[in-house]
Amino acid sequence: MKYLVLILVVVVVLWLVRSQRPAAPRRSATPPPPQDLGKPREMVECRQCGVHLPRDEALPGPGGHYCCEAHRRASGG
């Protein structure tokens, strides 16, 4: 009988401790809507090293596009 009372006391204490903690925020079942990332940008390849980058960030040069000024100069441009 005393074990039953002891178990009951432990359960009540645990219940009180849990009820005092703030509840964790619940996650919604539906994922958030996707963000609008805009239109895809046209990609070009650096003639020197082969890295792909957006056309508007590439440097035009002789024979193609380059990722940086050093690669454009190395090819004679």
PDB file of N, CA, C, O and CB in Angstrom:
ATOM      1  N   MET A   1       0.820  -1.193   0.000  1.00  0.00           N
ATOM      2  CA  MET A   1       0.000   0.000   0.000  1.00  0.00           C
ATOM      3  C   MET A   1       0.865   1.259   0.000  1.00  0.00           C
ATOM      4  O   MET A   1       0.548   2.241  -0.672  1.00  0.00           O
ATOM      5  CB  MET A   1      -0.933  -0.003   1.203  1.00  0.00           C
ATOM      6  N   LYS A   2       1.976   1.221   0.771  1.00  0.00           N
ATOM      7  CA  LYS A   2       2.807   2.421   0.816  1.00  0.00           C
ATOM      8  C   LYS A   2       3.495   2.671  -0.529  1.00  0.00           C
ATOM      9  O   LYS A   2       3.808   3.819  -0.844  1.00  0.00           O
ATOM     10  CB  LYS A   2       3.855   2.299   1.929  1.00  0.00           C
ATOM     11  N   TYR A   3       3.738   1.631  -1.326  1.00  0.00           N
ATOM     12  CA  TYR A   3       4.314   1.810  -2.665  1.00  0.00           C
ATOM     13  C   TYR A   3       3.318   2.475  -3.611  1.00  0.00           C
ATOM     14  O   TYR A   3       3.699   3.272  -4.469  1.00  0.00           O
ATOM     15  CB  TYR A   3       4.760   0.457  -3.240  1.00  0.00           C
ATOM     16  N   LEU A   4       2.080   2.151  -3.452  1.00  0.00           N
ATOM     17  CA  LEU A   4       1.039   2.770  -4.263  1.00  0.00           C
ATOM     18  C   LEU A   4       0.952   4.273  -3.967  1.00  0.00           C
ATOM     19  O   LEU A   4       0.822   5.082  -4.886  1.00  0.00           O
ATOM     20  CB  LEU A   4      -0.323   2.089  -4.003  1.00  0.00           C
ATOM     21  N   VAL A   5       1.024   4.636  -2.707  1.00  0.00           N
ATOM     22  CA  VAL A   5       1.005   6.050  -2.318  1.00  0.00           C
ATOM     23  C   VAL A   5       2.257   6.752  -2.848  1.00  0.00           C
ATOM     24  O   VAL A   5       2.172   7.885  -3.322  1.00  0.00           O
ATOM     25  CB  VAL A   5       0.912   6.196  -0.772  1.00  0.00           C
ATOM     26  N   LEU A   6       3.404   6.100  -2.775  1.00  0.00           N
ATOM     27  CA  LEU A   6       4.650   6.669  -3.274  1.00  0.00           C
ATOM     28  C   LEU A   6       4.575   6.912  -4.787  1.00  0.00           C
ATOM     29  O   LEU A   6       4.991   7.964  -5.271  1.00  0.00           O
ATOM     30  CB  LEU A   6       5.829   5.741  -2.940  1.00  0.00           C
ATOM     31  N   ILE A   7       4.053   5.950  -5.516  1.00  0.00           N
ATOM     32  CA  ILE A   7       3.889   6.107  -6.967  1.00  0.00           C
ATOM     33  C   ILE A   7       2.926   7.245  -7.255  1.00  0.00           C
ATOM     34  O   ILE A   7       3.168   8.035  -8.168  1.00  0.00           O
ATOM     35  CB  ILE A   7       3.382   4.795  -7.615  1.00  0.00           C
ATOM     36  N   LEU A   8       1.866   7.346  -6.519  1.00  0.00           N
ATOM     37  CA  LEU A   8       0.898   8.414  -6.700  1.00  0.00           C
ATOM     38  C   LEU A   8       1.531   9.785  -6.441  1.00  0.00           C
ATOM     39  O   LEU A   8       1.267  10.734  -7.180  1.00  0.00           O
ATOM     40  CB  LEU A   8      -0.299   8.201  -5.776  1.00  0.00           C
ATOM     41  N   VAL A   9       2.347   9.896  -5.420  1.00  0.00           N
ATOM     42  CA  VAL A   9       3.028  11.154  -5.113  1.00  0.00           C
ATOM     43  C   VAL A   9       3.996  11.518  -6.246  1.00  0.00           C
ATOM     44  O   VAL A   9       4.055  12.681  -6.647  1.00  0.00           O
ATOM     45  CB  VAL A   9       3.788  11.047  -3.762  1.00  0.00           C
ATOM     46  N   VAL A  10       4.740  10.563  -6.759  1.00  0.00           N
ATOM     47  CA  VAL A  10       5.681  10.812  -7.848  1.00  0.00           C
ATOM     48  C   VAL A  10       4.934  11.280  -9.091  1.00  0.00           C
ATOM     49  O   VAL A  10       5.372  12.216  -9.760  1.00  0.00           O
ATOM     50  CB  VAL A  10       6.504   9.545  -8.159  1.00  0.00           C
ATOM     51  N   VAL A  11       3.823  10.648  -9.403  1.00  0.00           N
ATOM     52  CA  VAL A  11       3.040  11.031 -10.576  1.00  0.00           C
ATOM     53  C   VAL A  11       2.504  12.458 -10.419  1.00  0.00           C
ATOM     54  O   VAL A  11       2.535  13.232 -11.375  1.00  0.00           O
ATOM     55  CB  VAL A  11       1.874  10.040 -10.796  1.00  0.00           C
ATOM     56  N   VAL A  12       2.025  12.806  -9.253  1.00  0.00           N
ATOM     57  CA  VAL A  12       1.493  14.151  -9.013  1.00  0.00           C
ATOM     58  C   VAL A  12       2.606  15.188  -9.124  1.00  0.00           C
ATOM     59  O   VAL A  12       2.399  16.254  -9.705  1.00  0.00           O
ATOM     60  CB  VAL A  12       0.821  14.232  -7.622  1.00  0.00           C
ATOM     61  N   VAL A  13       3.773  14.892  -8.580  1.00  0.00           N
ATOM     62  CA  VAL A  13       4.897  15.828  -8.660  1.00  0.00           C
ATOM     63  C   VAL A  13       5.316  16.023 -10.118  1.00  0.00           C
ATOM     64  O   VAL A  13       5.536  17.154 -10.550  1.00  0.00           O
ATOM     65  CB  VAL A  13       6.096  15.319  -7.818  1.00  0.00           C
ATOM     66  N   LEU A  14       5.424  14.951 -10.863  1.00  0.00           N
ATOM     67  CA  LEU A  14       5.784  15.061 -12.270  1.00  0.00           C
ATOM     68  C   LEU A  14       4.740  15.860 -13.047  1.00  0.00           C
ATOM     69  O   LEU A  14       5.091  16.662 -13.912  1.00  0.00           O
ATOM     70  CB  LEU A  14       5.948  13.672 -12.884  1.00  0.00           C
ATOM     71  N   TRP A  15       3.487  15.652 -12.750  1.00  0.00           N
ATOM     72  CA  TRP A  15       2.426  16.383 -13.432  1.00  0.00           C
ATOM     73  C   TRP A  15       2.511  17.874 -13.117  1.00  0.00           C
ATOM     74  O   TRP A  15       2.322  18.705 -14.006  1.00  0.00           O
ATOM     75  CB  TRP A  15       1.050  15.831 -13.032  1.00  0.00           C
ATOM     76  N   LEU A  16       2.792  18.222 -11.859  1.00  0.00           N
ATOM     77  CA  LEU A  16       2.920  19.623 -11.480  1.00  0.00           C
ATOM     78  C   LEU A  16       4.135  20.278 -12.149  1.00  0.00           C
ATOM     79  O   LEU A  16       4.054  21.422 -12.596  1.00  0.00           O
ATOM     80  CB  LEU A  16       3.026  19.746  -9.961  1.00  0.00           C
ATOM     81  N   VAL A  17       5.236  19.569 -12.216  1.00  0.00           N
ATOM     82  CA  VAL A  17       6.437  20.117 -12.845  1.00  0.00           C
ATOM     83  C   VAL A  17       6.191  20.358 -14.328  1.00  0.00           C
ATOM     84  O   VAL A  17       6.578  21.398 -14.862  1.00  0.00           O
ATOM     85  CB  VAL A  17       7.637  19.168 -12.648  1.00  0.00           C
ATOM     86  N   ARG A  18       5.558  19.418 -14.984  1.00  0.00           N
ATOM     87  CA  ARG A  18       5.280  19.568 -16.421  1.00  0.00           C
ATOM     88  C   ARG A  18       4.276  20.669 -16.696  1.00  0.00           C
ATOM     89  O   ARG A  18       4.371  21.339 -17.724  1.00  0.00           O
ATOM     90  CB  ARG A  18       4.766  18.262 -16.999  1.00  0.00           C
ATOM     91  N   SER A  19       3.333  20.871 -15.821  1.00  0.00           N
ATOM     92  CA  SER A  19       2.318  21.895 -16.060  1.00  0.00           C
ATOM     93  C   SER A  19       2.888  23.302 -15.863  1.00  0.00           C
ATOM     94  O   SER A  19       2.308  24.265 -16.364  1.00  0.00           O
ATOM     95  CB  SER A  19       1.120  21.679 -15.129  1.00  0.00           C
ATOM     96  N   GLN A  20       4.003  23.445 -15.150  1.00  0.00           N
ATOM     97  CA  GLN A  20       4.608  24.755 -14.921  1.00  0.00           C
ATOM     98  C   GLN A  20       5.481  25.215 -16.085  1.00  0.00           C
ATOM     99  O   GLN A  20       5.706  26.414 -16.248  1.00  0.00           O
ATOM    100  CB  GLN A  20       5.429  24.724 -13.656  1.00  0.00           C
ATOM    101  N   ARG A  21       5.973  24.282 -16.895  1.00  0.00           N
ATOM    102  CA  ARG A  21       6.813  24.644 -18.035  1.00  0.00           C
ATOM    103  C   ARG A  21       5.960  25.234 -19.145  1.00  0.00           C
ATOM    104  O   ARG A  21       4.832  24.792 -19.362  1.00  0.00           O
ATOM    105  CB  ARG A  21       7.594  23.421 -18.551  1.00  0.00           C
ATOM    106  N   PRO A  22       6.496  26.246 -19.864  1.00  0.00           N
ATOM    107  CA  PRO A  22       5.732  26.772 -21.000  1.00  0.00           C
ATOM    108  C   PRO A  22       5.642  25.725 -22.102  1.00  0.00           C
ATOM    109  O   PRO A  22       6.573  24.953 -22.330  1.00  0.00           O
ATOM    110  CB  PRO A  22       6.377  28.069 -21.544  1.00  0.00           C
ATOM    111  N   ALA A  23       4.521  25.718 -22.765  1.00  0.00           N
ATOM    112  CA  ALA A  23       4.306  24.735 -23.826  1.00  0.00           C
ATOM    113  C   ALA A  23       5.159  25.077 -25.035  1.00  0.00           C
ATOM    114  O   ALA A  23       5.314  26.246 -25.387  1.00  0.00           O
ATOM    115  CB  ALA A  23       2.819  24.671 -24.220  1.00  0.00           C
ATOM    116  N   ALA A  24       5.708  24.057 -25.664  1.00  0.00           N
ATOM    117  CA  ALA A  24       6.490  24.260 -26.880  1.00  0.00           C
ATOM    118  C   ALA A  24       5.541  24.633 -28.017  1.00  0.00           C
ATOM    119  O   ALA A  24       4.423  24.123 -28.084  1.00  0.00           O
ATOM    120  CB  ALA A  24       7.318  22.983 -27.239  1.00  0.00           C
ATOM    121  N   PRO A  25       5.980  25.518 -28.908  1.00  0.00           N
ATOM    122  CA  PRO A  25       5.096  25.882 -30.021  1.00  0.00           C
ATOM    123  C   PRO A  25       4.839  24.680 -30.917  1.00  0.00           C
ATOM    124  O   PRO A  25       5.745  23.905 -31.227  1.00  0.00           O
ATOM    125  CB  PRO A  25       5.702  27.034 -30.842  1.00  0.00           C
ATOM    126  N   ARG A  26       3.603  24.546 -31.318  1.00  0.00           N
ATOM    127  CA  ARG A  26       3.248  23.416 -32.183  1.00  0.00           C
ATOM    128  C   ARG A  26       3.579  23.731 -33.622  1.00  0.00           C
ATOM    129  O   ARG A  26       3.420  24.863 -34.078  1.00  0.00           O
ATOM    130  CB  ARG A  26       1.760  23.068 -32.050  1.00  0.00           C
ATOM    131  N   ARG A  27       4.040  22.723 -34.330  1.00  0.00           N
ATOM    132  CA  ARG A  27       4.348  22.881 -35.746  1.00  0.00           C
ATOM    133  C   ARG A  27       3.086  22.620 -36.549  1.00  0.00           C
ATOM    134  O   ARG A  27       2.320  21.702 -36.256  1.00  0.00           O
ATOM    135  CB  ARG A  27       5.493  21.925 -36.186  1.00  0.00           C
ATOM    136  N   SER A  28       2.889  23.438 -37.555  1.00  0.00           N
ATOM    137  CA  SER A  28       1.709  23.243 -38.383  1.00  0.00           C
ATOM    138  C   SER A  28       1.936  22.071 -39.331  1.00  0.00           C
ATOM    139  O   SER A  28       3.069  21.762 -39.701  1.00  0.00           O
ATOM    140  CB  SER A  28       1.374  24.529 -39.172  1.00  0.00           C
ATOM    141  N   ALA A  29       0.860  21.437 -39.710  1.00  0.00           N
ATOM    142  CA  ALA A  29       0.952  20.270 -40.592  1.00  0.00           C
ATOM    143  C   ALA A  29       1.247  20.674 -42.030  1.00  0.00           C
ATOM    144  O   ALA A  29       1.780  19.875 -42.800  1.00  0.00           O
ATOM    145  CB  ALA A  29      -0.340  19.464 -40.538  1.00  0.00           C
ATOM    146  N   THR A  30       0.908  21.901 -42.397  1.00  0.00           N
ATOM    147  CA  THR A  30       1.143  22.340 -43.770  1.00  0.00           C
ATOM    148  C   THR A  30       2.461  23.105 -43.839  1.00  0.00           C
ATOM    149  O   THR A  30       2.734  23.939 -42.975  1.00  0.00           O
ATOM    150  CB  THR A  30      -0.030  23.220 -44.279  1.00  0.00           C
ATOM    151  N   PRO A  31       3.272  22.837 -44.843  1.00  0.00           N
ATOM    152  CA  PRO A  31       4.537  23.567 -44.972  1.00  0.00           C
ATOM    153  C   PRO A  31       4.275  25.001 -45.415  1.00  0.00           C
ATOM    154  O   PRO A  31       3.234  25.290 -46.005  1.00  0.00           O
ATOM    155  CB  PRO A  31       5.479  22.860 -45.975  1.00  0.00           C
ATOM    156  N   PRO A  32       5.213  25.899 -45.133  1.00  0.00           N
ATOM    157  CA  PRO A  32       5.005  27.290 -45.554  1.00  0.00           C
ATOM    158  C   PRO A  32       5.012  27.394 -47.075  1.00  0.00           C
ATOM    159  O   PRO A  32       5.635  26.571 -47.747  1.00  0.00           O
ATOM    160  CB  PRO A  32       6.089  28.209 -44.953  1.00  0.00           C
ATOM    161  N   PRO A  33       4.332  28.386 -47.622  1.00  0.00           N
ATOM    162  CA  PRO A  33       4.297  28.518 -49.084  1.00  0.00           C
ATOM    163  C   PRO A  33       5.695  28.832 -49.615  1.00  0.00           C
ATOM    164  O   PRO A  33       6.474  29.505 -48.939  1.00  0.00           O
ATOM    165  CB  PRO A  33       3.295  29.625 -49.512  1.00  0.00           C
ATOM    166  N   PRO A  34       6.020  28.354 -50.814  1.00  0.00           N
ATOM    167  CA  PRO A  34       7.355  28.619 -51.364  1.00  0.00           C
ATOM    168  C   PRO A  34       7.527  30.104 -51.657  1.00  0.00           C
ATOM    169  O   PRO A  34       6.576  30.802 -52.008  1.00  0.00           O
ATOM    170  CB  PRO A  34       7.591  27.794 -52.647  1.00  0.00           C
ATOM    171  N   GLN A  35       8.773  30.572 -51.502  1.00  0.00           N
ATOM    172  CA  GLN A  35       9.054  31.975 -51.775  1.00  0.00           C
ATOM    173  C   GLN A  35       9.217  32.177 -53.274  1.00  0.00           C
ATOM    174  O   GLN A  35       9.673  31.293 -53.999  1.00  0.00           O
ATOM    175  CB  GLN A  35      10.319  32.444 -51.021  1.00  0.00           C
ATOM    176  N   ASP A  36       8.829  33.366 -53.711  1.00  0.00           N
ATOM    177  CA  ASP A  36       8.993  33.703 -55.118  1.00  0.00           C
ATOM    178  C   ASP A  36      10.453  34.094 -55.329  1.00  0.00           C
ATOM    179  O   ASP A  36      10.895  35.133 -54.838  1.00  0.00           O
ATOM    180  CB  ASP A  36       8.018  34.859 -55.555  1.00  0.00           C
ATOM    181  N   LEU A  37      11.196  33.273 -56.051  1.00  0.00           N
ATOM    182  CA  LEU A  37      12.614  33.515 -56.264  1.00  0.00           C
ATOM    183  C   LEU A  37      12.896  34.322 -57.518  1.00  0.00           C
ATOM    184  O   LEU A  37      14.055  34.613 -57.814  1.00  0.00           O
ATOM    185  CB  LEU A  37      13.344  32.214 -56.334  1.00  0.00           C
ATOM    186  N   GLY A  38      11.886  34.680 -58.241  1.00  0.00           N
ATOM    187  CA  GLY A  38      12.079  35.461 -59.453  1.00  0.00           C
ATOM    188  C   GLY A  38      12.359  34.566 -60.648  1.00  0.00           C
ATOM    189  O   GLY A  38      12.313  33.339 -60.561  1.00  0.00           O
ATOM    190  N   LYS A  39      12.648  35.213 -61.755  1.00  0.00           N
ATOM    191  CA  LYS A  39      12.906  34.466 -62.988  1.00  0.00           C
ATOM    192  C   LYS A  39      14.296  33.843 -62.945  1.00  0.00           C
ATOM    193  O   LYS A  39      15.203  34.403 -62.330  1.00  0.00           O
ATOM    194  CB  LYS A  39      12.768  35.383 -64.223  1.00  0.00           C
ATOM    195  N   PRO A  40      14.475  32.692 -63.590  1.00  0.00           N
ATOM    196  CA  PRO A  40      15.812  32.118 -63.673  1.00  0.00           C
ATOM    197  C   PRO A  40      16.713  33.006 -64.527  1.00  0.00           C
ATOM    198  O   PRO A  40      16.257  33.639 -65.479  1.00  0.00           O
ATOM    199  CB  PRO A  40      15.757  30.690 -64.251  1.00  0.00           C
ATOM    200  N   ARG A  41      17.991  33.043 -64.175  1.00  0.00           N
ATOM    201  CA  ARG A  41      18.936  33.879 -64.918  1.00  0.00           C
ATOM    202  C   ARG A  41      19.747  33.005 -65.870  1.00  0.00           C
ATOM    203  O   ARG A  41      20.051  31.851 -65.568  1.00  0.00           O
ATOM    204  CB  ARG A  41      19.877  34.651 -63.948  1.00  0.00           C
ATOM    205  N   GLU A  42      20.087  33.569 -67.013  1.00  0.00           N
ATOM    206  CA  GLU A  42      20.873  32.841 -67.993  1.00  0.00           C
ATOM    207  C   GLU A  42      22.304  32.697 -67.481  1.00  0.00           C
ATOM    208  O   GLU A  42      22.909  33.664 -67.018  1.00  0.00           O
ATOM    209  CB  GLU A  42      20.845  33.556 -69.368  1.00  0.00           C
ATOM    210  N   MET A  43      22.836  31.477 -67.570  1.00  0.00           N
ATOM    211  CA  MET A  43      24.172  31.184 -67.082  1.00  0.00           C
ATOM    212  C   MET A  43      25.141  31.041 -68.249  1.00  0.00           C
ATOM    213  O   MET A  43      24.780  30.548 -69.317  1.00  0.00           O
ATOM    214  CB  MET A  43      24.168  29.911 -66.229  1.00  0.00           C
ATOM    215  N   VAL A  44      26.384  31.482 -68.027  1.00  0.00           N
ATOM    216  CA  VAL A  44      27.449  31.327 -69.014  1.00  0.00           C
ATOM    217  C   VAL A  44      28.648  30.684 -68.323  1.00  0.00           C
ATOM    218  O   VAL A  44      28.741  30.662 -67.096  1.00  0.00           O
ATOM    219  CB  VAL A  44      27.837  32.705 -69.658  1.00  0.00           C
ATOM    220  N   GLU A  45      29.553  30.169 -69.129  1.00  0.00           N
ATOM    221  CA  GLU A  45      30.727  29.481 -68.601  1.00  0.00           C
ATOM    222  C   GLU A  45      31.970  30.343 -68.816  1.00  0.00           C
ATOM    223  O   GLU A  45      32.162  30.923 -69.885  1.00  0.00           O
ATOM    224  CB  GLU A  45      30.900  28.095 -69.273  1.00  0.00           C
ATOM    225  N   CYS A  46      32.813  30.416 -67.779  1.00  0.00           N
ATOM    226  CA  CYS A  46      34.069  31.147 -67.903  1.00  0.00           C
ATOM    227  C   CYS A  46      34.965  30.407 -68.888  1.00  0.00           C
ATOM    228  O   CYS A  46      35.176  29.200 -68.766  1.00  0.00           O
ATOM    229  CB  CYS A  46      34.772  31.307 -66.516  1.00  0.00           C
ATOM    230  N   ARG A  47      35.484  31.136 -69.856  1.00  0.00           N
ATOM    231  CA  ARG A  47      36.314  30.524 -70.897  1.00  0.00           C
ATOM    232  C   ARG A  47      37.632  29.999 -70.329  1.00  0.00           C
ATOM    233  O   ARG A  47      38.213  29.070 -70.889  1.00  0.00           O
ATOM    234  CB  ARG A  47      36.594  31.535 -72.013  1.00  0.00           C
ATOM    235  N   GLN A  48      38.108  30.574 -69.233  1.00  0.00           N
ATOM    236  CA  GLN A  48      39.398  30.190 -68.659  1.00  0.00           C
ATOM    237  C   GLN A  48      39.283  28.988 -67.716  1.00  0.00           C
ATOM    238  O   GLN A  48      40.004  28.004 -67.881  1.00  0.00           O
ATOM    239  CB  GLN A  48      40.001  31.369 -67.912  1.00  0.00           C
ATOM    240  N   CYS A  49      38.377  29.060 -66.726  1.00  0.00           N
ATOM    241  CA  CYS A  49      38.329  28.014 -65.691  1.00  0.00           C
ATOM    242  C   CYS A  49      37.093  27.124 -65.764  1.00  0.00           C
ATOM    243  O   CYS A  49      37.070  26.069 -65.128  1.00  0.00           O
ATOM    244  CB  CYS A  49      38.389  28.649 -64.334  1.00  0.00           C
ATOM    245  N   GLY A  50      36.072  27.508 -66.511  1.00  0.00           N
ATOM    246  CA  GLY A  50      34.892  26.669 -66.680  1.00  0.00           C
ATOM    247  C   GLY A  50      33.802  26.854 -65.651  1.00  0.00           C
ATOM    248  O   GLY A  50      32.791  26.153 -65.694  1.00  0.00           O
ATOM    249  N   VAL A  51      33.984  27.786 -64.719  1.00  0.00           N
ATOM    250  CA  VAL A  51      32.942  28.004 -63.715  1.00  0.00           C
ATOM    251  C   VAL A  51      31.724  28.661 -64.379  1.00  0.00           C
ATOM    252  O   VAL A  51      31.870  29.479 -65.287  1.00  0.00           O
ATOM    253  CB  VAL A  51      33.478  28.889 -62.543  1.00  0.00           C
ATOM    254  N   HIS A  52      30.527  28.293 -63.915  1.00  0.00           N
ATOM    255  CA  HIS A  52      29.290  28.865 -64.449  1.00  0.00           C
ATOM    256  C   HIS A  52      28.856  30.027 -63.562  1.00  0.00           C
ATOM    257  O   HIS A  52      28.906  29.936 -62.335  1.00  0.00           O
ATOM    258  CB  HIS A  52      28.166  27.788 -64.540  1.00  0.00           C
ATOM    259  N   LEU A  53      28.431  31.116 -64.190  1.00  0.00           N
ATOM    260  CA  LEU A  53      27.964  32.275 -63.467  1.00  0.00           C
ATOM    261  C   LEU A  53      26.896  32.978 -64.299  1.00  0.00           C
ATOM    262  O   LEU A  53      26.817  32.768 -65.510  1.00  0.00           O
ATOM    263  CB  LEU A  53      29.135  33.229 -63.135  1.00  0.00           C
ATOM    264  N   PRO A  54      26.069  33.818 -63.657  1.00  0.00           N
ATOM    265  CA  PRO A  54      25.025  34.525 -64.404  1.00  0.00           C
ATOM    266  C   PRO A  54      25.635  35.448 -65.451  1.00  0.00           C
ATOM    267  O   PRO A  54      26.684  36.052 -65.227  1.00  0.00           O
ATOM    268  CB  PRO A  54      24.131  35.329 -63.450  1.00  0.00           C
ATOM    269  N   ARG A  55      24.970  35.549 -66.588  1.00  0.00           N
ATOM    270  CA  ARG A  55      25.482  36.362 -67.701  1.00  0.00           C
ATOM    271  C   ARG A  55      25.699  37.816 -67.276  1.00  0.00           C
ATOM    272  O   ARG A  55      26.671  38.444 -67.693  1.00  0.00           O
ATOM    273  CB  ARG A  55      24.511  36.305 -68.894  1.00  0.00           C
ATOM    274  N   ASP A  56      24.789  38.357 -66.441  1.00  0.00           N
ATOM    275  CA  ASP A  56      24.932  39.764 -66.058  1.00  0.00           C
ATOM    276  C   ASP A  56      26.092  40.009 -65.089  1.00  0.00           C
ATOM    277  O   ASP A  56      26.463  41.163 -64.874  1.00  0.00           O
ATOM    278  CB  ASP A  56      23.647  40.253 -65.434  1.00  0.00           C
ATOM    279  N   GLU A  57      26.676  38.959 -64.497  1.00  0.00           N
ATOM    280  CA  GLU A  57      27.832  39.108 -63.625  1.00  0.00           C
ATOM    281  C   GLU A  57      29.144  38.766 -64.343  1.00  0.00           C
ATOM    282  O   GLU A  57      30.224  39.027 -63.811  1.00  0.00           O
ATOM    283  CB  GLU A  57      27.669  38.226 -62.399  1.00  0.00           C
ATOM    284  N   ALA A  58      29.060  38.199 -65.520  1.00  0.00           N
ATOM    285  CA  ALA A  58      30.253  37.789 -66.268  1.00  0.00           C
ATOM    286  C   ALA A  58      30.893  38.982 -66.970  1.00  0.00           C
ATOM    287  O   ALA A  58      30.227  39.963 -67.302  1.00  0.00           O
ATOM    288  CB  ALA A  58      29.897  36.703 -67.295  1.00  0.00           C
ATOM    289  N   LEU A  59      32.193  38.872 -67.186  1.00  0.00           N
ATOM    290  CA  LEU A  59      32.926  39.911 -67.915  1.00  0.00           C
ATOM    291  C   LEU A  59      33.106  39.458 -69.353  1.00  0.00           C
ATOM    292  O   LEU A  59      33.685  38.399 -69.593  1.00  0.00           O
ATOM    293  CB  LEU A  59      34.309  40.207 -67.250  1.00  0.00           C
ATOM    294  N   PRO A  60      32.622  40.238 -70.320  1.00  0.00           N
ATOM    295  CA  PRO A  60      32.801  39.842 -71.712  1.00  0.00           C
ATOM    296  C   PRO A  60      34.259  40.047 -72.126  1.00  0.00           C
ATOM    297  O   PRO A  60      34.937  40.967 -71.668  1.00  0.00           O
ATOM    298  CB  PRO A  60      31.853  40.647 -72.636  1.00  0.00           C
ATOM    299  N   GLY A  61      34.705  39.173 -72.990  1.00  0.00           N
ATOM    300  CA  GLY A  61      36.072  39.276 -73.472  1.00  0.00           C
ATOM    301  C   GLY A  61      36.220  38.570 -74.795  1.00  0.00           C
ATOM    302  O   GLY A  61      35.234  38.115 -75.375  1.00  0.00           O
ATOM    303  N   PRO A  62      37.456  38.474 -75.284  1.00  0.00           N
ATOM    304  CA  PRO A  62      37.667  37.821 -76.571  1.00  0.00           C
ATOM    305  C   PRO A  62      37.312  36.335 -76.497  1.00  0.00           C
ATOM    306  O   PRO A  62      37.879  35.586 -75.701  1.00  0.00           O
ATOM    307  CB  PRO A  62      39.121  37.996 -77.023  1.00  0.00           C
ATOM    308  N   GLY A  63      36.406  35.942 -77.306  1.00  0.00           N
ATOM    309  CA  GLY A  63      36.055  34.528 -77.398  1.00  0.00           C
ATOM    310  C   GLY A  63      35.078  34.029 -76.363  1.00  0.00           C
ATOM    311  O   GLY A  63      34.798  32.831 -76.341  1.00  0.00           O
ATOM    312  N   GLY A  64      34.550  34.861 -75.518  1.00  0.00           N
ATOM    313  CA  GLY A  64      33.578  34.367 -74.551  1.00  0.00           C
ATOM    314  C   GLY A  64      33.444  35.242 -73.323  1.00  0.00           C
ATOM    315  O   GLY A  64      33.728  36.440 -73.354  1.00  0.00           O
ATOM    316  N   HIS A  65      33.007  34.623 -72.247  1.00  0.00           N
ATOM    317  CA  HIS A  65      32.782  35.326 -70.987  1.00  0.00           C
ATOM    318  C   HIS A  65      33.785  34.822 -69.952  1.00  0.00           C
ATOM    319  O   HIS A  65      34.287  33.702 -70.047  1.00  0.00           O
ATOM    320  CB  HIS A  65      31.317  35.124 -70.486  1.00  0.00           C
ATOM    321  N   TYR A  66      34.071  35.682 -68.946  1.00  0.00           N
ATOM    322  CA  TYR A  66      35.049  35.350 -67.920  1.00  0.00           C
ATOM    323  C   TYR A  66      34.484  35.679 -66.543  1.00  0.00           C
ATOM    324  O   TYR A  66      33.651  36.573 -66.395  1.00  0.00           O
ATOM    325  CB  TYR A  66      36.372  36.106 -68.159  1.00  0.00           C
ATOM    326  N   CYS A  67      34.955  34.938 -65.534  1.00  0.00           N
ATOM    327  CA  CYS A  67      34.436  35.124 -64.179  1.00  0.00           C
ATOM    328  C   CYS A  67      35.135  36.265 -63.449  1.00  0.00           C
ATOM    329  O   CYS A  67      34.570  36.823 -62.509  1.00  0.00           O
ATOM    330  CB  CYS A  67      34.584  33.841 -63.384  1.00  0.00           C
ATOM    331  N   CYS A  68      36.347  36.623 -63.857  1.00  0.00           N
ATOM    332  CA  CYS A  68      37.068  37.702 -63.191  1.00  0.00           C
ATOM    333  C   CYS A  68      38.023  38.378 -64.176  1.00  0.00           C
ATOM    334  O   CYS A  68      38.288  37.877 -65.269  1.00  0.00           O
ATOM    335  CB  CYS A  68      37.843  37.164 -61.964  1.00  0.00           C
ATOM    336  N   GLU A  69      38.521  39.521 -63.751  1.00  0.00           N
ATOM    337  CA  GLU A  69      39.420  40.293 -64.605  1.00  0.00           C
ATOM    338  C   GLU A  69      40.730  39.538 -64.867  1.00  0.00           C
ATOM    339  O   GLU A  69      41.291  39.643 -65.957  1.00  0.00           O
ATOM    340  CB  GLU A  69      39.716  41.656 -63.964  1.00  0.00           C
ATOM    341  N   ALA A  70      41.217  38.787 -63.891  1.00  0.00           N
ATOM    342  CA  ALA A  70      42.470  38.042 -64.068  1.00  0.00           C
ATOM    343  C   ALA A  70      42.339  36.999 -65.173  1.00  0.00           C
ATOM    344  O   ALA A  70      43.272  36.818 -65.955  1.00  0.00           O
ATOM    345  CB  ALA A  70      42.882  37.363 -62.754  1.00  0.00           C
ATOM    346  N   HIS A  71      41.223  36.321 -65.253  1.00  0.00           N
ATOM    347  CA  HIS A  71      41.025  35.314 -66.299  1.00  0.00           C
ATOM    348  C   HIS A  71      40.864  35.979 -67.659  1.00  0.00           C
ATOM    349  O   HIS A  71      41.314  35.443 -68.672  1.00  0.00           O
ATOM    350  CB  HIS A  71      39.797  34.439 -65.987  1.00  0.00           C
ATOM    351  N   ARG A  72      40.225  37.142 -67.686  1.00  0.00           N
ATOM    352  CA  ARG A  72      40.075  37.854 -68.958  1.00  0.00           C
ATOM    353  C   ARG A  72      41.445  38.312 -69.467  1.00  0.00           C
ATOM    354  O   ARG A  72      41.727  38.205 -70.660  1.00  0.00           O
ATOM    355  CB  ARG A  72      39.121  39.072 -68.797  1.00  0.00           C
ATOM    356  N   ARG A  73      42.298  38.821 -68.570  1.00  0.00           N
ATOM    357  CA  ARG A  73      43.641  39.253 -68.967  1.00  0.00           C
ATOM    358  C   ARG A  73      44.501  38.066 -69.389  1.00  0.00           C
ATOM    359  O   ARG A  73      45.299  38.183 -70.319  1.00  0.00           O
ATOM    360  CB  ARG A  73      44.320  40.009 -67.818  1.00  0.00           C
ATOM    361  N   ALA A  74      44.347  36.916 -68.715  1.00  0.00           N
ATOM    362  CA  ALA A  74      45.160  35.746 -69.032  1.00  0.00           C
ATOM    363  C   ALA A  74      44.885  35.222 -70.430  1.00  0.00           C
ATOM    364  O   ALA A  74      45.750  34.601 -71.048  1.00  0.00           O
ATOM    365  CB  ALA A  74      44.914  34.652 -68.020  1.00  0.00           C
ATOM    366  N   SER A  75      43.679  35.472 -70.927  1.00  0.00           N
ATOM    367  CA  SER A  75      43.364  34.985 -72.271  1.00  0.00           C
ATOM    368  C   SER A  75      43.689  36.010 -73.345  1.00  0.00           C
ATOM    369  O   SER A  75      43.415  35.776 -74.522  1.00  0.00           O
ATOM    370  CB  SER A  75      41.903  34.607 -72.357  1.00  0.00           C
ATOM    371  N   GLY A  76      44.266  37.134 -72.962  1.00  0.00           N
ATOM    372  CA  GLY A  76      44.671  38.132 -73.932  1.00  0.00           C
ATOM    373  C   GLY A  76      43.672  39.238 -74.144  1.00  0.00           C
ATOM    374  O   GLY A  76      43.774  39.971 -75.127  1.00  0.00           O
ATOM    375  N   GLY A  77      42.712  39.385 -73.261  1.00  0.00           N
ATOM    376  CA  GLY A  77      41.690  40.410 -73.445  1.00  0.00           C
ATOM    377  C   GLY A  77      41.927  41.571 -72.656  1.00  0.00           C
ATOM    378  O   GLY A  77      41.146  42.521 -72.707  1.00  0.00           O
TER     379      GLY A  77
END
